[in-house]
Amino acid sequence: MVSVIIAAHDEEAVIERCLGALHRGGTPVQIIVSANGCTDATAELARSLNAVVVERTEAGKAGALNAAEKVATSFPRVYLDADILVPRGGIAALAGALDDASGVLATMPRRRVNAAGRPWAVRAYFRIHQQLPVFRSGLFGRGLIVLSEAGRRRFDEFPDMIADDLFLDGQFSAEEKLEVSAVEAVVEAPWTTVDLLNRLVRVRRGNAQMRRAAAEHGARGVRPPDRWSWLRDVLLADLRLAPAAAAYVVITVIAGVRARRTPHGGWGRDASTRVLAQPGVSVHP
């Protein structure tokens, strides 16, 4: 049995597909949907699909994750975003790659961003973004993370911060994390440039918050930002990407300025990807 935790805030547009995919996955799972601050039918739909539902009146992902942990009973422990569809065999492949003896305590799928049908600026941004080396080794930005029991013991509770996946990434060394290339997580790009900027502002806030906390409290290492990777690792390797790189830089700078001007914010997710259909996750032999 594997425990799957889904922190859900107004996810009625996607929760049935997410849970249906888990039930068809071929692996026995305990599904816990932590519905926090929901104003829609997320909790009711999750119950109808035999999930354990934890309801909280206030919105907040860290609180939702911690509430779900109190009722989770099994390992490995899976942290899943509600807009990711896990295919048959996906959970088994990720859980099977964990190996405490060899030190693999956290696994994640290969990541692909679907930007089809988006405006040119969004597509250009992700032509650069999805080639950054950090996304070949980091746990973040995939919507799906699996920890062994020993890996979960690395920390007590999720801190009250936005960047929960960056927090998890900081708990493990490079050797303790493994990308399982047979599992591909398809992450939906925002549908408008405004939605993309809103998502990036949230990410910047969360990352800055996490790094400040690490510096103040001497927490386990948090991955430092690499502001020039887009140039060094992507553009210089293929100068034909220059127009896309220009869009990437402009969008990144605008998001950074907005994040500094409004340093505090809530969950702030991009709702556009919840409205339109997503293709999900695929497993390749």
N, C-alpha and C positions, 0 to 999 in steps of 0.2 A: 504493500500500500504506500502511496505517495501523497503527501499533503500539498495541495495547490491553493495558494492564497491570492485572491484578486481584490485589490482595493478599488471600490467602484463608486464613482460620483456621477449620478445621472447618466447611466450607461444603457438605458433601455433599448437604444437603437442597435447595440452590438452584443449585449450580454447573452442572448439566446444562441447566436452563432458561436460565440466563444465557448459556452458550456456544452453545446451540442458537439463541437469538435473534440472536447475533452472526453465526453462519454463514448465517442467513437474511436478513441485513441488506442484501444487495445491494452491499456495499463490500468489496473485498479487504482482509483484516486479518491481521496477525500477532498472535496471541493468546498472551499470556504470563501464566500463572497462577503466582504466587509463593506456594507453600504453606508456611506457617510455623507450626511447632509443632502440626501437625495430628495428631489421634489417630483420624481417620476415613478415609474413602475419597476425600477431595477430590482428591488427586494422581492416583490411578488413574482416576477419572472424567474428569478434565481431559485426561489422555493419550488416553483412548478417544475423545475428541472433537477430537483433533489439535491440542491446545494445546501450546505449549512450557511445560514444567513446571520450575520452580526449587524445590527443596526445602531448607528450613532447619529445623534441629531446634528452635530457640528461637522463641517467639511474639513478634511485634512488627511493627507495620505499617510503620514507617519503614524498618527493616531489610529487610522484604520488598519494599518499593518500590525501594529502592536496589539490591537483588540483581537484580530484574527489569530495571532500567535497563541493567545491564551486558550483557544479551543482546538488548535492543530495538534494532532496526535502522532503523526508519522513522519518518517524521513525516507528518502531525501525530501527537502523542502523546496517547493517551486514558487517563485514570485512571477506572476503573469499579469500583463496589462489586458484589459477587457477587449481591446480592439485587435488582439493577436489571435489568429486561429491556428491551433496546434494540430498537425495532421497525425494520422495513425502512425505510431512508432516514434513520434518526436520526443515524448517524455521518456520513453524507454531508452532511446539513444543517449539523451543527455544524462539521465540518471546512471546508465550503465558505464558512462565514461568517468564517473567519479571513482577515485581510488585513494583512500586514506593512506594506504601503505606506500604508494609512490608520491603522495603529497598533492594529488589533484582534489581540491576541496570545493571548487566552484566551476560549473560549466555553463556555456552559453552557445546559442546558435550562431551561424554565419548570418550577417546582416546585409539586406538589400533594401534600398529605398525605392519605392515606386512613385515616380514623379510624372507618370504618363498623364497627359491631358491638363497639366498645370501650366500657368503662365510661364513665358520664357525666363523671367527672373528667378522663379522658383526652380525650374529645371536647371538653369545655369548654376545656381548656388549648390545644388546637390551633385552636379557633375564634379565639383571640387570636393565637397564635404564627404561624399561617400568613399573617396579615394584616400582620405587621411589615414596614415598608419595606425593612429590611436584606436580606430574602430576595428582593427584586427586583434587587439589584445585587451581592450577594456570591456567590462561587464555592462557598461551603460549604452543607452540608445538602441536596445534590441527588444525591450518589452518582455523578455523571458530570461530568467536567471534561476539556476538550480544549485542548491548547496547541500553538501553532505551534513550529517549530524555533527561531525567534528568542525566543519566549516561554520555551521550555525552557532557553535559555542564560542566563536571568536568575539561575539558582542552580546550585550544584554538586550537592549531595546533599540529600535530605530529612533534616532534623535529627531526632535521636532524641527526638521529642515525639509526643504523642497527636494534636494538632490539625493533621494534615497539610493539610486543606482550608483552614483559617484561614491556615496558612503560605503556601499558594499564593495565596490572596486578597491577602495582603500584598505580593506581588511585583509587583502591577500597579495602575496608577491606574484610576480609574473609566472613563476613556476607552479604556483598553486591554482592558476586559472587555465582553463582549456576551452578553446573554441572548437566545437564539434561541427566540422564543415559539412557533414551529411545532412544537417538540419539547417534550413534557411528561413530566417525570420524576415518576412516582408513588412517593412515599416512604411506606412502611408505618409507621403509628403503633404504638407498643408495645401489647400486648394487655392489660396490667394497669397499674394506677397504680404498683405497685412497680417494674415494668419501666421505666416512664417515668422514675421518680425515679433509677433506676440509670443510665439513659442520660444524664440531665441532669447527674448528678454527674460522669460521665466527661467530658462536654463542658466543664463548668466547670473541671475540673482541667486539661484540655488548653489551654483558652483562657488561663487564668492562667499556665500554664507558658510559653506562647508569648509573652505580653506581658512577663513577667519577662525572658526571654531577649532580647527586642528592646530593652528598657530597658538591660540590662547591656552589650550588645555593639553598640549603635547600629545594629541591623539595619534593613532597609527597613521602612517604616511598617506597623504592624499595626493593623487597624481597632479603635478604642476601643469599649468597651461603652457601650450607651445604655440605662440602667436604667429610663428613664421613657417609652420609645417606646410601650409597651403602653397607657399612659394618654393621652399626647399625640396619637398617631397613630391609635390604634384605638378606645379607649373613648369619648373625647370626640367622635369622629366618629359614634358610634352608641351611645347610652346604653342601648339594649336589651341590649347585651352585658355589662351589669354583673354578672350572676351568673357568667358565664364568666370575666370579669376577676378576680373574687374567687378562683375556683379557680386561675386562672393565677398570681396573686400568692402564694397559700399554697404551691402546689407549687414555685414558683421559690425562695421563701425557704427551704423545707425542703431543697431540693437544694443551695442555696448554703451552708447550715450544714453539711450532710454533707460537701460538698467541702472545706471548710476544716478539718474535724476529721480527715479522712483525705485529705491532699493528694497522696498517691502511690498509683498504681494502674496496672494493665496496660491491655490493650486495652479490656476491660470493656464490650464491646458488648452490646446488647439481643438475647438469643438468641430471644426469643419470636417475632420476625418471621421467623426462619429456619424455625420449626416449622410455621407455618400458611401457606397459599398466598398469594401476592402476585399482583396483576393486572399489575404492571410499568409500562411506559412506553408512551405513545401519541404518534403524530405526527398533527397536524391540518393539512389543507391551508390 
